[in-house]
Amino acid sequence: MKRIVVLVLMVITVTLAFGQKAVRQTASNYLKEGKLDKALESINLCIQDPSMAQDPKAWFIRGNIYSEIANTKDENFKSLDPDPLTKALESYKKATLFDEKKEYTEDIFQKVNWQRNKYFNEAVEFYGKKDFKSAMLSFDHGFAALAAINIPDTLSLFYAATCASLANDMTPAKAYLIDLLKFKAKSVVIYSSLSELYRQEKDSGAALGVIREGQKMYPGNMPLFLAETNIYLTFNNTTKALANLRLASQKDSANPTIYYALGTIYNKLVDDTTKTPEMRDQMFNLAVEAYKKAIQLKPDYFDPVFNLGALYVNKAVIYDDRAKNLPLDAEAEFKTQKAEADKYLEAAIPYLEKATEMQPTDVSTLSSLKQIYIRQQKMDKVKAVNEKINVVQQQKK
């Protein structure tokens, strides 16, 4: 009697499985006929049955149905599901998981890759319109499409990170870059960009850690070397920053940024009152030399032009202060100190004037020039500068 019961159960099981395969075929037929509502109803009924829960073909058909819903222009079909593409990708993922014989691998790849390319093209359009947030999301969706079948689309992920940075959305930018490293993506930009984000977060350990990993992958790489230097500058490790930049200037003697950075460090040491006067004078000369080298390499480089003018002005202030602190009967020394101040102010003029040509609305530069012209009693130039300042102030109102 027990044998009969077992036999009956086996027959029922086979019959149910056969019946669900028929439902699966019905869903496929509806899909071919464009009846997406009926196709969806049939395939969901099919996979709810335990006998079909791990059937790769059923999941493949389900993915196709949801994919069509995602891309249809028929509003009636669009309303069938609020997020059809996610369900399509989930379906393809399960189809891939259950497809031990790899019968549907190529077809699934073609379907998913088509969707990835659609997102990629959308992202490019958003990027062209400077809608970086939307571009980021589209690149992200493109990555997710291939990720559903275990293919890491590092190109889409890299562009998603780039667009996130351009959109000033640093949280996803950081997450994308971390994922890129997990996927073994190879690019100096990934290491330098992630390190820069950590630097901005004031996490010196993480910033240097990423740079170290990048330097293992790309030994001797100049951008990573400069990124490391920038970290030292941020966290006031002047000694290491200076050593790096001196070495960098030997390796890349045509890079104006390196000489500008050197100038800023020397400039900082000029202002360090804990240093001896002799040391500060030495740093002044080195700062002048570095700024001039940067300007020579790149004449339209505003920062070293302005900084050099300001450096001369600050030097003049030192001599003016010395003159003010002299006793009343030290007339000769007073004149000597004032003459030195005038010499450095005269040296500042061409750089400050050039800076105002490069950035006409920079009020701080105009104000510095005005004070020098007043001291030199060049009232026609004082009047011209005042007019420029008034124009800038009116524009800001």
C-alpha positions in Angstrom: 0.0 0.0 0.0 2.9 2.4 0.8 4.4 1.8 -2.6 1.2 2.9 -4.3 1.1 6.1 -2.2 4.7 7.0 -3.2 3.9 6.3 -6.9 0.9 8.5 -6.7 2.9 11.3 -5.2 5.6 11.0 -7.9 3.0 11.2 -10.6 1.4 14.3 -9.0 4.9 16.0 -8.7 5.7 15.3 -12.4 2.3 16.6 -13.4 2.7 19.8 -11.5 6.1 20.5 -13.0 4.9 19.8 -16.5 1.9 22.1 -15.8 4.2 25.0 -14.7 6.4 24.5 -17.8 3.2 25.1 -19.8 2.6 28.3 -17.9 6.2 29.3 -18.5 5.7 28.8 -22.3 2.4 30.8 -22.1 4.3 33.7 -20.6 6.9 33.4 -23.3 4.1 33.5 -26.0 2.5 36.5 -24.4 5.9 38.3 -24.4 6.3 37.6 -28.1 2.8 38.9 -28.8 3.6 42.1 -26.8 1.0 41.3 -24.2 3.2 42.3 -21.3 0.5 42.4 -18.7 -0.5 38.8 -19.3 3.1 37.7 -19.7 4.0 39.2 -16.4 1.0 37.6 -14.7 1.9 34.2 -16.1 5.6 34.2 -15.3 5.1 35.4 -11.7 2.6 32.6 -11.3 5.1 30.2 -12.7 8.1 31.1 -10.5 5.9 31.1 -7.3 5.6 27.3 -7.7 8.4 25.5 -5.8 9.1 23.2 -8.7 10.1 26.3 -10.9 11.7 28.4 -8.3 15.2 27.5 -9.6 14.3 27.1 -13.2 16.8 29.3 -15.2 14.6 29.6 -18.3 11.7 30.9 -16.2 13.9 33.5 -14.6 15.3 34.4 -18.0 11.8 34.9 -19.5 10.9 37.0 -16.4 13.9 39.2 -17.0 12.9 39.7 -20.6 9.4 40.7 -19.6 10.5 43.2 -17.0 13.1 44.6 -19.4 10.4 45.2 -22.0 8.2 46.9 -19.4 11.2 49.1 -18.5 11.7 50.2 -22.1 8.1 50.3 -23.4 6.5 53.6 -24.4 3.0 52.2 -23.7 1.9 54.0 -20.5 -0.5 51.1 -19.6 2.4 48.7 -19.5 4.7 51.2 -17.8 2.3 51.2 -14.8 2.7 47.5 -14.3 5.7 48.0 -12.0 7.3 51.0 -10.4 10.8 49.7 -10.8 10.8 47.1 -13.7 14.5 47.4 -14.5 15.6 46.4 -11.0 13.4 43.3 -11.2 14.7 42.5 -14.7 18.3 42.6 -13.4 17.3 40.5 -10.4 15.7 38.0 -12.7 18.8 37.8 -14.9 21.0 37.4 -11.8 18.9 34.4 -10.7 18.9 32.9 -14.1 22.7 33.1 -14.2 22.8 31.5 -10.7 20.6 28.6 -11.6 21.9 28.1 -15.2 24.5 25.4 -14.4 24.8 24.3 -18.0 25.3 27.9 -19.2 22.5 27.6 -21.7 21.4 31.3 -21.3 24.7 32.9 -20.6 25.2 34.6 -24.0 21.5 35.7 -24.3 21.5 37.1 -20.8 24.8 39.0 -21.5 23.3 40.5 -24.7 20.2 41.6 -22.8 22.0 43.1 -19.9 24.8 44.7 -22.0 22.2 46.3 -24.1 20.6 47.9 -21.0 24.1 48.9 -19.8 24.8 50.6 -23.1 21.5 52.4 -22.9 22.3 53.8 -19.5 25.9 54.7 -20.6 24.6 56.7 -23.6 22.0 58.5 -21.3 24.9 59.3 -18.9 27.0 60.8 -21.7 24.0 63.0 -22.7 23.6 64.2 -19.2 27.3 64.9 -18.9 27.2 67.0 -22.1 24.4 69.1 -20.5 26.6 69.4 -17.3 23.9 67.6 -15.3 26.5 65.7 -13.4 24.2 64.3 -10.8 22.0 62.6 -13.4 25.0 61.4 -15.3 26.4 59.8 -12.1 23.1 58.0 -11.5 23.0 56.7 -15.1 26.6 55.5 -15.0 25.7 53.8 -11.7 22.8 52.0 -13.3 25.0 50.9 -16.1 27.4 49.4 -13.7 24.6 47.7 -11.8 23.3 46.1 -15.0 26.5 44.2 -15.6 27.0 43.6 -11.9 23.8 41.6 -11.9 25.6 38.9 -13.9 28.8 39.3 -12.0 30.7 41.4 -14.5 32.4 44.5 -12.9 31.9 47.4 -15.3 34.8 49.5 -14.0 34.5 52.0 -16.8 31.0 53.0 -15.8 32.0 53.0 -12.2 35.0 55.3 -12.9 32.8 57.7 -14.8 30.2 57.6 -12.0 33.0 58.6 -9.5 34.1 61.4 -11.8 30.6 62.8 -12.2 30.0 62.5 -8.4 33.1 64.7 -7.9 31.9 67.2 -10.5 28.5 67.3 -8.8 30.4 68.0 -5.5 28.7 64.8 -4.1 31.7 63.4 -2.3 30.1 60.6 -0.4 29.2 58.5 -3.5 32.4 59.6 -5.1 34.4 58.1 -2.3 32.3 54.9 -2.3 32.8 54.5 -6.1 36.6 54.9 -5.8 36.8 52.4 -3.0 34.8 49.9 -5.1 37.1 50.5 -8.0 40.1 49.5 -5.9 38.2 46.4 -4.7 37.7 45.4 -8.3 41.4 45.9 -9.0 40.8 48.7 -11.4 44.1 50.2 -12.6 44.5 54.0 -12.7 46.7 56.6 -11.0 43.7 58.8 -11.0 41.8 56.4 -8.7 44.5 56.5 -6.0 45.1 60.2 -6.3 41.4 61.1 -6.2 40.6 58.9 -3.3 43.6 60.2 -1.4 42.4 63.8 -2.1 39.0 63.0 -0.6 40.6 61.7 2.5 42.8 64.7 2.7 39.8 67.0 2.5 38.3 65.0 5.3 41.5 65.7 7.4 42.2 61.9 7.5 46.0 62.0 7.0 46.4 58.3 7.8 43.9 57.1 5.2 45.2 59.7 2.6 48.8 58.6 2.9 47.7 54.9 3.0 46.0 55.2 -0.4 49.0 57.0 -1.8 51.3 54.3 -0.5 49.2 51.6 -2.2 49.3 53.6 -5.4 53.0 54.0 -5.3 53.4 50.3 -5.0 51.4 49.9 -8.2 53.0 52.8 -9.9 56.5 53.4 -8.5 58.0 56.8 -9.2 54.8 58.2 -10.5 54.9 62.0 -10.3 51.2 62.8 -9.8 51.1 60.4 -6.8 54.4 61.9 -5.5 52.8 65.4 -5.7 49.6 64.2 -4.0 51.8 62.9 -1.2 53.5 66.3 -1.0 50.1 68.0 -0.8 49.2 65.8 2.2 52.3 66.9 3.9 51.5 70.5 3.2 48.0 70.1 4.5 49.1 68.7 7.8 52.0 71.1 8.2 54.8 68.6 7.8 57.0 71.2 6.2 60.2 69.2 6.3 58.8 66.3 4.3 56.9 68.5 1.9 60.0 70.5 1.2 62.2 67.4 0.7 59.6 66.0 -1.7 59.2 69.2 -3.7 63.0 69.7 -4.1 63.2 66.1 -5.4 60.2 66.8 -7.7 61.8 69.9 -9.1 64.8 67.8 -10.2 62.6 65.1 -11.8 60.2 67.5 -13.5 62.0 70.8 -14.0 59.3 72.1 -16.4 56.4 71.9 -14.0 55.4 75.4 -12.8 53.2 74.0 -10.1 56.1 72.4 -8.3 58.0 75.7 -8.2 54.9 77.5 -7.0 54.5 75.0 -4.2 58.1 75.4 -3.3 57.6 79.2 -3.2 54.7 78.9 -0.8 56.7 76.7 1.6 59.7 79.1 1.6 57.2 82.0 1.9 55.7 80.3 5.0 59.2 80.0 6.5 59.8 83.7 5.8 56.9 84.5 8.1 58.0 82.1 10.8 59.2 84.3 13.6 60.8 81.4 15.5 63.5 81.3 12.8 66.6 83.5 12.9 66.7 86.6 10.7 69.4 85.0 8.6 67.3 81.9 8.0 64.3 84.1 7.1 66.4 86.1 4.7 67.6 82.9 3.1 64.0 81.6 2.8 63.0 85.0 1.2 65.6 84.6 -1.5 64.6 81.0 -2.2 60.9 82.0 -2.3 61.6 84.8 -4.9 63.7 82.3 -6.9 60.9 79.7 -6.9 58.1 82.1 -7.8 60.1 83.6 -10.6 60.8 80.1 -12.0 57.1 79.3 -11.9 56.3 82.5 -13.7 59.0 81.9 -16.3 57.5 78.5 -17.0 53.9 79.8 -17.1 53.7 83.6 -17.5 49.9 83.6 -17.0 50.1 81.8 -13.7 48.3 84.2 -11.3 49.2 82.7 -8.0 53.0 83.0 -8.1 52.6 86.4 -9.7 50.4 87.7 -6.9 52.4 85.9 -4.2 55.7 87.4 -5.4 54.2 90.9 -5.3 52.9 90.3 -1.8 56.2 88.8 -0.7 58.0 92.0 -1.7 55.3 94.2 0.0 55.6 92.2 3.2 59.4 92.6 3.1 59.0 96.3 2.8 56.7 96.3 5.9 59.6 94.7 7.9 61.8 97.7 7.0 59.1 100.2 7.7 58.5 98.7 11.1 62.2 98.9 11.9 62.2 102.6 10.9 59.3 103.3 13.1 61.0 101.7 16.1 64.2 103.8 15.8 64.9 106.6 18.2 64.3 110.1 17.0 67.9 110.9 16.7 68.7 107.9 14.4 67.9 109.9 11.3 70.5 108.3 9.0 69.4 104.8 9.9 65.7 105.8 9.5 66.4 106.9 5.9 68.3 103.7 5.2 65.4 101.5 6.5 62.9 103.6 4.5 65.0 103.3 1.4 65.1 99.5 1.7 61.3 99.5 2.1 60.9 101.7 -1.0 63.2 99.3 -2.9 61.0 96.3 -2.2 57.8 98.2 -2.9 59.2 99.2 -6.2 60.0 95.6 -6.9 56.4 94.6 -6.0 54.8 97.0 -8.5 55.3 95.1 -11.8 53.9 91.8 -10.3 50.9 93.5 -8.6 50.1 95.3 -11.8 50.4 92.1 -13.8 48.1 90.4 -11.3 45.5 93.1 -11.7 45.6 92.6 -15.5 45.1 88.9 -15.0 42.3 89.3 -12.4 40.9 92.8 -12.7 38.3 92.3 -10.0 40.7 91.3 -7.3 40.3 94.1 -4.8 43.1 93.0 -2.5 45.6 93.4 -5.3 44.2 96.8 -6.3 44.3 98.0 -2.7 47.9 97.0 -2.3 48.8 98.9 -5.5 46.8 101.9 -4.3 48.8 102.1 -1.0 52.1 101.9 -2.9 51.1 104.6 -5.4 50.0 106.9 -2.5 53.4 106.5 -0.9 55.1 107.3 -4.2 52.7 110.3 -4.7 51.6 109.0 -8.0 48.1 110.5 -7.7 47.1 109.9 -11.3 47.6 106.1 -10.7 45.8 106.3 -7.3 42.8 107.9 -9.1 42.8 105.1 -11.8 43.0 102.4 -9.1 40.2 104.0 -7.1 38.0 104.0 -10.2 38.6 100.3 -10.7 37.8 99.5 -7.1 34.6 101.5 -7.3 33.5 99.6 -10.5 34.2 96.2 -8.7 32.2 97.3 -5.6 29.3 98.5 -7.7 29.2 95.2 -9.5 29.0 93.3 -6.2 25.9 95.3 -5.1 
